[in-house]
Amino acid sequence: MKKIAFAAVGTALAALAMCAGLAGCAKKQGKAQADAGVGQKVVRINFQTGGLCTAPVHVAMKLGLFDEELGRLGQKAEYVQVVEGGATLAEMIASGKVDAGYGLYATQMQSMENGLPISFTSGIHIGCTKYYARADSNIYSAADLRGKTVGVPGLSDSSVMNLKRKLLDEGIGVTAENNEVEFVAYSSSDLPIALNNGAIDAIGLHDPTATKAELAYGFRKILDTGIDEKFNHEYCCQQFVTHKLLKENPEGAAAVTRALQKASAYVQAEPRAAAQLQIENDLVPGDLDFNAALLEEINYRPSRSLGKITFEAAARELQKAGLLKASTDIAKFVEKGYIEIDGVPDGYVYDSATKTYTEIKENRS
């Protein structure tokens, strides 16, 4: 009986020792997993290839600015590609596949009005959209587009939103009740061909496709948002974060915004280096001199305050154009759709000589 009792005790002690050992192993394994990044907060950031003006995203990815800003928080970045012909950026946001990113803000405004859960946090660059007519046409400016057909990359694309705002200024009807210009959608690569063949009267395109089409076909430029007095102080591409990210990880939302502001400031100071980075990493095709010249032409000085002014001006005019609902309270729409995050400056300036970033804290007007 004693042998049985001692055996039972020995078995129990061995079991306890095993449990203790397993607990110790579990703790060590948990620490190892934590050290390896298991359970680490991840911010998923959209990117796309082929778009020259998306240089700040490419720079922030390849120079480690996203990693640096998020790494300070013990977080990391993951990159989600938006492919032409696949799910749109709005669809990817709505399905929870993207947490933050960058794009043409006007393209998302109708979706935001209908519940797309994002807010913009900073303006990134000014001017990348151009409009053309054939050189043998009687179209010389937006004022000549009454009764014409304009080809665009998509009917909710910012090229439509901006042109309708310009047409309103020219007294040309763009509402459902008084529509004097027809918009039709083509793929970006087909737009120049359609214009050259006379299928449409004018086109709206984003660089580098826009300038390539101008050079290849000798098109007449009728509007350039980079230099037009209406748009040359407005941001066309802006940084956004999802409401889910803002609620669950506001520090991460601030980090990606700072990173993209810094990347934008870098492109402003180093357009040739940015163009070379895009080409070397197969992010944008083309000739280095050509791409660098286009990047130098675009204003990449980031600004949260001017980005918000742009957003509000566009919202008010798009409501007049019938693209936003008459019932929408624009003040509330702007308050929710464009926010200031703690820890994010108005913008940055990059000094090439010292390779340092300086915060811009004052609002600019």
N, C-alpha and C positions, 0 to 999 in steps of 0.2 A: 504494500500500500504506500509506504514511504517513497519507494522508487517511482511509483506512478505519480505521486504528488510532486516529487522533485522534478520529474520529467515534465509535468504540466506547467510548473513554475518556470522551468527552463524554456519551454516553448513560448510561454507568455512573454518572458523577458526578451527572447529573440525577436518576437513579433514587434514588441515595443521598440527595440533597437532598430529593426527594419523600418518601422514607421518614422522614427526620428531621422533615420538616414534618408528616407524618401522625402521627408519634409525639408531636410537640408538641401537635398538635390533639387527639389522643386524651387526653393528660394534661389539657389544658384542659377537654375535654368531661367527663372523669371528675370533675374538680373541680366543674364546673358541676352535674353530676348529683348529686354529694354535697351541694353547697350547696342544691340543690332538694329534697333529702330522698330521692333514689333510693337504695335499699339501707338506708334508715333502719329501725331496729327499730320495730315496731308492736305495740301491745297492744290486742287486740280485747275490748271490754267490752260485756256484755249490758245492754239496757234494755228497758222496755216502757212503753206508755202506758196511761192509765186507772187505774193503781194509785196512790192517794194516798200510801200509805206508802213508795213508792219515791222519795220526794222527794229523799233524799240523792244518788241517781244523777243525777236531773235537775239538781240544783244543781251537782254536780261537773262535769257536761257544760256547762251554760250559763254558769256563772261562771268556767269555765276552770281548775278545780282539777286535773283530770286532765292537761290540757295543761301546766299549770305544773309539776307534779311530774315528769311524763315529760320535759318540755322541758329540764329541768336535766340530764338524762342524754343529751340528743340523740335522744330517742325521741318517739313521738307516739301518740295514742289514735285508735282507730276504734271505731264504735259499731254493734252488731249487735242488731237488734230481735227480741224474742220476741213472737210474735203468738198470741193465743188462738185455738185451733183448728188452729194450725200445728205445726211441730216443737216439742217441749218443750225446756226449758232443758237437761235431762239429755241429750237426743238431740243438741242442738247442741254440747254439750261433747264428747260421745263421738265426734262426727264431725269434731272439730278446728276448729269454726267460732268458738269462744269461748275466750278465754284467762283472763278474770277477770270478776268481777261480783258480784252481790248477789241474795239471795233468801231464801226461807223454808228454813232449814237442815234442818228435820225432813223436808221433802218429799224431800230428796236422800239421806237416811241409808241407806235400803235399797239405793239405786243405788250408793252408795259402798261398802257392804258387798260388793256384787257386782262391784266393780272400777271404778266411775266415778272417773276420775283427778283428783280435786280435794282440796284441803285448805282449811279455813276459817281465816281470819287475824284476824278481829275481829268482835265484836258491834256492831251498828249501831243497832237500836232494840228497845224492849220494848213488846209489846202492840198487836195490830191485828186480833185474831180474836175474834169474838163468836158466841154461840149463842142461838137463839131457839125459842120454842114459841108457839102461838096463845094469845091472851089468855083464850080460853074453855076451854083444856085443863086437865088436872090435873098438868101438868108445871111445876114451879117451880125445879128445879135439876137438875144432872147425876145426882143420886141417884134421880131419878124416871124415868130413861131405860131401866130394865130392861124388856125385851120390846118396845121401841119401834124405830121406823125413823127414821134420821137422814140427811138429805140433805146432801151435801158437794160441793165443786167437783171433786174427784177422789179416788179411793180411796187414793192415796199422798200426798195433800195434807196439809200440816201440821195442818189442822183435824181430821183423823182421828187423827193421831199424838198431838196434845195431848189430845183428848177421851178417847182410850183410856187415857192415863196417868191422867187424872182419874177415869175409871170404875174403874180398878184400886183407887184409893184408897177408892172407895165400896163396894168388895167386889163389883162387878158384873163378870161374866165377859166377857173380850174375846179370849180365845185360840181357836184353831181347835177345841180339844177342849171348850171351854165358852164359847160365844159367845152372849151374852144381848142384844146390840144389833146391829141390821142397819144397814149403811151402804150408801147408794145414791148414784150420781153424777149430777149435773145440771149444766148450764151455770150460771155464777154468776147470770145474769139470770133464769133459770127457777126458781131455788131459792125465792125469795119467793112466786112464783105457786103452786108445788107445795105449799108449806106452807099458804098461804091456802086452797087448794082441798081440803085434807085428804088429799092423796096421801101425805104423810109426816107424822111427828109432831114433828120438830124439824129445824133446819138449822144449819150452821156456815158463816160467811161472813167475809170480810176487808173492812175499811173501804176506800173509802167505801160500797160496796154494802151492807154490814151495817147501818150506821146509817140509810141511805136506806130500806131495807126496814122497819126498825123504825118509822120515822116514817110511812111510807106505809100500813102495814097495822096498826099498833098492836100489833105482836108483843110478847110478854113476853120480856125478856132473862133467860136462865137461867145464863149463864156469860160472863164477859168476861176474857180473859187479861191485860188491862191492869191490872185491879184485884184479880183473884182471888189469894188468898194463896199459892197454889201457883206461879203464873206471873208475879206482878208484879215479880220480880227476874230473870226469864229473858228472854234475847234471842230474838225470833222470827225476825228477819231478820238475816243475817250476810254478811260479805264472804268471797268465796272466790277462790282462784287455782288454775290447773291445775298438775299435776305437771310438764308440759312447760315451762310458763313458769318454774316454780321452778328447774328444771334449767338451762335455756338463758338465762334472763334474770331472775335473782333480784333485781337492782336494780329492774327494771320491776315485779315483783310487790310489792316494798316501796313503790314510788311510788304505785301505784293504791290500795293499802291506806291509805296516809297521806291521799291525796286524798279517799277516801270517809269516813274518820274525820273529816276537817275538814268535809266537807259535812254530815255528821250533826250535828256540833257547831253548825254554822251554822243548821240547821233547828231545833235545840233553842232557840237564842237568838232566831231570827227566823222563827217559824212563818208569820206573815202574809206576809212577803216571799217565803218559799218557795212558799206557796200561789199567790201572784200570779204568780211565775215559771212555775209549772206551767200556769196558765190562759193566760197571755199567749203561751206557746210551744206551745199546743194539745197539751200532754202529758197533762193531766187536765182533764176538763170540770167544770162546776159553779159554784156561787155562792162568791165569795171569802170571805164571812163564815163560811159553813158549812164550807168546806174548811180555813180557817185555824183554826177552833175544833177540828176533828178533829186537825189536826197538833199543836196545842198540848196536846191530851189525851195524845198518845203521847210516851213517854220516849225522846228521841233522843240521850242521852248515850252516846257510843261507849266500848266497853271490850273489849280483847282478853282480859283475865283472866276477867271475868265471862262473856264469850262462851264461853270454854272450859269453865267450870263448868257452864253451861247445856247444852253439847253432851254432856258426860260424864253428867250427871244423866239427860238424855233417853235416851242410849244404854243405860244400865243398866235403865231402866224399860221401854223398848221391847223389850228382850230378854225381860223378864218377861212382856210382853204377847204375845210370839211374833212380833213384827214384825221383830226381828233374830234371827239364828240362835243356837240354844243353844250351838253350837260356837265362836262368835266370841269371841275374847279381847278383852274390852272395853277393857282398859288399852292394848293394842297398837292397837286401832281408834281410840282417842282420840289416841294419840301420833302416828299417821299422819294422822288426819283433822282435827286442830286444831294448828296450828303457830305458833311465834313466829319472825318474820323479822327479821334484823338491820336496824336503822335504822327500826323501827316502834315508836312509843311505845305505852303501854297505851291511850291515847286523847287527845282534845283538848278544850279548852273555848274557845268563841269569845266574844270581848268585842265587843259591838256598838258601844260608844262609841269604841274605838280601832281597830276592824276588824282585830283581830289574834287569832292562835291561840296558845294556851299548851298545851304538851305535858303530859300526865299520865303520869308515869313509874312511879309506885308502883301495884302491884296493889291493886285494891279488892275488898272482900268484903262 
